[in-house]
Amino acid sequence: MKTIKELKKRVCVTMPLELYDALVELAREDARSLPGYVRWVLKNEVNRKKGGG
C-alpha cells in the first residue's frame, strides 16, 4: 500500500538567474527553503485558480 509520502513527482525547472535570486530572497524572508517556497507558491496558485482562495 502506498502512502501519501510516496506519491510525489520530481521536476527540474530552468529559470533566469534574476528570478532564482528573487525566489531565494523571498524564501528566506518566509523562513522556507527554496524548494519548499516554490511548492508553497505553486500550491497557492493552483488553489487560487480552482477558486479555493
C-alpha positions as CSV (number, residue, x, y, z in Angstrom):
1,M,0.0,0.0,0.0
2,K,1.4,3.4,-1.0
3,T,1.2,6.3,1.4
4,I,0.8,10.0,0.6
5,K,4.5,10.5,1.2
6,E,5.4,8.1,-1.6
7,L,3.1,9.8,-4.1
8,K,5.5,12.5,-5.3
9,K,6.9,13.5,-8.6
10,R,10.3,15.3,-9.1
11,V,10.6,18.1,-11.7
12,C,13.5,20.2,-12.9
13,V,12.9,23.8,-13.8
14,T,15.3,26.2,-15.6
15,M,14.8,29.8,-14.8
16,P,16.7,33.1,-15.3
17,L,19.2,33.9,-12.6
18,E,17.3,37.1,-11.6
19,L,14.1,35.0,-10.9
20,Y,16.2,32.5,-9.0
21,D,17.7,35.2,-6.8
22,A,14.3,36.8,-6.2
23,L,12.9,33.4,-5.1
24,V,15.8,32.7,-2.8
25,E,15.3,36.1,-1.1
26,L,11.5,35.6,-0.8
27,A,12.1,32.1,0.6
28,R,14.5,33.5,3.2
29,E,12.0,36.2,4.2
30,D,9.4,33.5,4.8
31,A,11.8,31.2,6.6
32,R,11.5,28.4,4.0
33,S,13.9,26.5,1.8
34,L,13.8,27.4,-1.9
35,P,12.1,24.1,-2.9
36,G,9.6,24.5,0.0
37,Y,8.8,28.1,-1.1
38,V,8.4,27.1,-4.7
39,R,6.0,24.3,-3.6
40,W,4.1,26.7,-1.4
41,V,3.8,29.3,-4.3
42,L,2.6,26.7,-6.8
43,K,0.1,25.1,-4.3
44,N,-1.4,28.6,-3.6
45,E,-1.6,29.4,-7.3
46,V,-3.4,26.1,-8.1
47,N,-5.8,26.7,-5.2
48,R,-6.5,30.2,-6.4
49,K,-7.1,29.1,-10.0
50,K,-9.5,26.4,-8.7
51,G,-11.4,29.0,-6.7
52,G,-10.2,27.8,-3.4
53,G,-8.9,31.2,-2.3
